[in-house]
Amino acid sequence: MAGKIVRGCEYVVAHKRIVEAPYTVKIHFVDAAKIQDVLKIFDHFGPIQPGPGFEVRRAAAHHDPNLVMYKIDVSPTPTIYGTMTD
């Protein structure tokens, strides 16, 4: 289900992008305290709030805007971290 949420966010946020090969979606559920250095990347990208209790942050690589990281907060569930890599 988390993969579908990330793919749906990419479709909406990235102007109808459908994730296709060679790119793949990976989902991560991690302890935020253990990845503080990684989470600082999201500070440069403003949140998108498509609805109450739902916040999305999307960070894209400068050299390839199709390489993406997502941080998705849906209250009250754990934070979803998603990556799109090739």
Secondary structure, 3 states (H helix, E strand, C coil): CHHHHHHHHHHHHCCCCCCCCCCEEEEECCCHHHCHHHHHHHHHCCCEEEECCEEEEEEECCCCCCCEEEEEEECCCCCEEEEEEC
